[in-house]
């Protein structure tokens, strides 16, 4: 099965917030021009033929303003009808306005935003005032019918308050998706906020139990995705998929990168949309060769791992960027991935060995004191 075609558009690396663990927060960064969007359309007309998803990312993509989206969305949608474009946007929502919300709603653009839990926890690591500004933007987006989901970054500090954070998402009816804080590449103290792999593994197992305990009340997207990986035997989100050659990011000046995380790092430029490069042209770049070199490294290094088919060594950026582009290991969160994949696999095997499929009682409540069954999660995903 071919992996999805995904193009991330980075209108700017600028961002008005100053989150302590973030790698990009220069509000003075250049803004992508509409001419660059036109060149994206020209580049992709004969690049691939399968459906594409465009995700506006950053930095803070709303810094580009309402007029940018008023022009960019129809240019992409009408200019590439053969690719059936779909759209998404990742934003802290500070710059959301009714005008921007109306434009995004016209194209049914789902939004991913970021909240790290209750105000006190969130603002401690994202900065004073962040929570209120994001919630203000959220209310505007919601009033215009936009679908907003929040990503929660767990740091080595906030993970100590995991119960409080989970309760916050549960009580507010928010879907929970989490990211572990990574060591900063631009800090004198890179591990100040970083969530250690062992802590991340513990957190994932905790959230597996909580998602089962509150099965009909909340979706924990990471758990759903991890479970789907194990059950289908293939990666289905970017961390656990062969993204190389299927995901690209376009920076404000039109430079093409393997992923949004590399934008602004000249050594990872594969080409430029103004040159309308083919796949073969991009494949000649050092960045392309490095990414596929990582893929080959995973095939060898992880060849005996029972999870290789759907893990694929984790995120290439996590593995390569901290070592200045040298392939010296897989994603440092491998320990966490193995922990949760083993947990899901062991529980599935045990449950399927204990009861025939027809007698599993997917949606029945577990007996008092009994651990909720992971097969119930499978039933929920299949039936929704």
N, C-alpha and C positions, 0 to 999 in steps of 0.2 A: 504494500500500500504506500502510495506516494505521500510524503509529508506536506502539510499545508504551505502555501506560498504566502509570505508575510513581509510587507515592506513598512518599516518604521520611519516616519517622517519627523525630523527634529527641527522645528521652526526656530529654536534658540536653545543654547545651553544656559541661558540666564534663568534666574529664579529669585523671586522676592523674599523667600524664606531662607533661613540660615540654620537648617537642621544640623545638629552637632555631628552626625555620622555620615552626612551626605558628601558626595564627590563633586557636585556641580551646583554652585549657587552665586554666579556672577550675573547680576541683573543687567550689566552693561554689555552683555554679549550681543553679537549681530543677530538680526532677525531675517529669516528666510524670505526671499522675494517671491512674488507670484510668478515671475519669469522662471524661477527654479522649478516651481510646480508644473509649469508648462513643459519644461524639459523632462521632468519625471514622466509625464504622459507620453512624450515623444520617445523616450528611452524604452518604456514598457510595451509599446504598441506591438512590437515583434519579439519581445524578450521571452515571454512564456504565454501559454494559452489557458492555464488553469485559474480558477477563482483566486482573487487576491484580497487580503485584508490589509488595509492601511491603518496603522496606529500612530496618532500624533502624540509624541512623547517629548521629553526634555531632559534637563531644565524644566521650565514651565511653559507649555505650549500656548496657554491663553495669553501670554505676553504678546503674541502675534496680533491679537485684536480681532474684533468682529468682522471687519472688512476682509481680512485675510481668509477667514473660513467661508465668508459669503462668496468669495471667488474660487477658493481652492476646492471645495467640495463638489460643485458642479463641473469644474474642469476635470477632476479625476473620475467622477461618475459618468459623465457623458462622453469623455474622451477615451475611455477604456471599457466600452460596453461588453466587449468580448470576454473581459476578465470578471464581470459581475462584481464590481468592488463592494466590499463592506468596510465599515469604519469603526474605529474606537479611539478613545482619548484618555490619557493619563494626566491628571492635574491635581494640584492641591486646592483648587477652586477659589483661591483668593481673588482672582481677577474675573470670576464669573459675573456676568451681567445679564439682565433680561434679553438684551439684544443678541449676545452670543448664544444664550440658551435657546432662543427661538431658531437661530440658524442651525444649531446642532440637532434640535428636535426635528427639523424638516427632513434631515437625513438619518434619523433614528440612531444617533451616535451614542453608544453606551460609554459611561465614564468610570474609570477606576481612579479613586482618590486614596488619600492616606490619613489614617487616624490610628494612633498607637494605644488607644484605650481611653479611660476617663481623662478629663482635662488635666488633672494634676500630674498623672503619669506621662501623658502626651507632651505637655508643654515643658516638662523637665528635660526631655531629650530633643524636642523639636523647636523649642523656643517659646517664650511668653507670648501669648496672644494667638498662637497658631490655631488652637482648637476652635476659638470663637470665629476666626476668619474663615476657616474651612467649613464650619457648620453654617455660617451665613451664606456661603456659596452653594452649599448643599441644598438649602431651603429654596434658593432661586432655581436651581436645576430641577428639583423635585416639583416645584410649582409649574414647570413647563413640560412635565411628563418624562423627563430624562431618567434613565435607569442608572443609578450610582451605586457602586460597590466600593468598600474600603479595604485597603491593604494595611495590615498591622505589622510594623517592623518590631521584632523582639530583639532587644539588646541584652547584654549580660547583666544590666540593672533591672530592666522591666520584666525579665523572665521570672524574677523573684515574686512578681505580682501577677502570675499567670491566672490565678483564680479570679482575681478582681477584673482583669482584662477580659477573660472569657465571659464573665457575668455581664460586663458592659455591653458586649456585642449581642448576647442573648436577650437581655432586657430591652434593648433598642431595636430588636428585630433586624439587625444587620447580618448579612452574610460575612463570614470570617475568612479572610485569606491572609497568610502571614509570610513575611520575609525574615530571614535571619540577618542581623546587622553584620556586614563584612568588614574586615580590616580596611581602613581608609588608605588609599594610595597617595593621598595628598596631605597627610598629617604627620607631625613629629611624634605623635603617640598613636600609631595606627590601630592598636588593639584596645583602645580605651573603651569602646562601646561594643566591640565584636562579640558575637555569641559563639562560644566554643562548640565544636561539633558534638561533643558528648552532651552538653546542655541542650543542644538543638534536638538530638535524638530523644532525650527524655521528654522534651516539650511535645514532639510529634506523637509519642506514645500516649502522653497525657491527653492530647487533643483527640486522639483516636477514641479513647474511653469516653471523653466528654461528648463527642459527636454522636456516639452510640447511645449514651445516656439520654441525650436530648434529640433523638433522631428526627422527630417530626417538628422540632422547634427551630433548628438552626442548621445551615449548611456550612461545614468547614471545608472550603474548596480544596485545600492541600490534601486532606484526608481522602476526599472523593477522587482526586486525581491520582494519588498514590495507589489507592485501591484499584482504580481502573487500569493502571499500569500492570499490576500483578495479574489481574483477571484476564486482560486482553493480550498480555505478553508483549506489549509494545508501549514505548513512551508516547504520551499524548499531550504534554505541555513542554515548553521550551527547555526547561532544565533537564528533562529526561528524553530528549528527542534528538535525532540527527538534524540539527538546525542548519548545518553547513550547506550552503548552496540553495537553501530554501528560505532563509531569513536574511534580509538586508536592511541597513539603516542608511538614510540620507541626511547628511548634516546640513546646516544652514547655507553653506556655500555650494551644495550639490555633490560634495564628496560622498562616495559610497563605502560603507563599512560592513563588517560581518554582523554587527549588532549595535543597538543604541549605546550600550555600555562602552564601546570603543570610540564613540564619536568625540572628536577633539584630540585624538591621539594619532598624529600623522603617520606613524609606522604601521597603522592598521588600515590605511586607505587602499582600496582596491581599484578605484577608478572614479569617474565623475559623470553625473547624468548628462552634462553638456556634451560629452563625447559619445553618448548613446552606445556604451559598451555592450558587447554580447557576453554570454556566459563564458565563452572561450577567452575573451579579452580579460575578464575578471580573474579567470583561472590562472593567468600568467603572473598575477601579482604575488608579492611575498606574503601578504596577509592571507590570501586564499590558500596558498601552499602550507602556511603554518596551521590554519584551521583543519585542513585535511590531514596534516601530519599528526595533529592531536587525535583525530579519529583513528588513524592507524595505530597510534600509541595505545589507545584504549582497547582496540582489538587484541593487542598482544598482552598488555599489562593486566587487563580484566578478563581475559579469555576464559579463565577457570571459574569466574564468579557466577553464581546461579542467577544473578539479577542483571547480567550484562545486556540482555535483549531489550529491556525497558528502562535501564538506567543510563547506559552509554557514558559512564564516567562522570555524569553530572554536567555542570555548566562549564564550557570551555573558557569563558572569561574568568571565572573563579580560579581555574587551574593555571591559566597562562599569564594574566595581567600582573599578579603579584611577583612573578619571577622574570619580569622584563622580557616577556615573549619567549622564554625558554621552556620547552616541554620537559618538566621534571617530575610531574605527578598528575594525578587526576584532581577533580574538585576536592578541596580540603574537607568538605562536608560529607565525604564518602562514609565516614563513621556513622553519621546520622542517617544517611540513606539506607545503609545496611541494617541498621537497628530497626527502622520502621518497616522496611520491606520484609525482614525476617519475622517481625511481629505479625504482620498481616498474613504472610504465607503460613506461619505456624498455626495461627487461629483458623484459617480457612481449612487447612488440612485436617485439623482436629475436628472441626465441626462437620465436615463432609464425611469423616470416618465414623463419627458417632451416630449420625442419623441419615437415612435415605433422603434424597432431595425433596420428595413429596411430603415428608414428615417434618421438615425443618421448622415450619411455623414461623416464616420470615418476620411477620409483623406482630407476633405474640409478645407479650411482655415477659422479660426473663423472670425466673423464679427469684424470690427474695434472697439477696446476697449473691446471686449468680451474675457473672459478667455478661453484658449484652453481646449478642452474636453479630459478627461482621457480615454474615450472610444477609442480615436484615438491611444493611447498607446497600448491598448489591441489588436487592429487590427494590429499594427506594429509587436507585439511579435508573434501573430498567423501566420502572413504572412512571417516571416523570419526564 
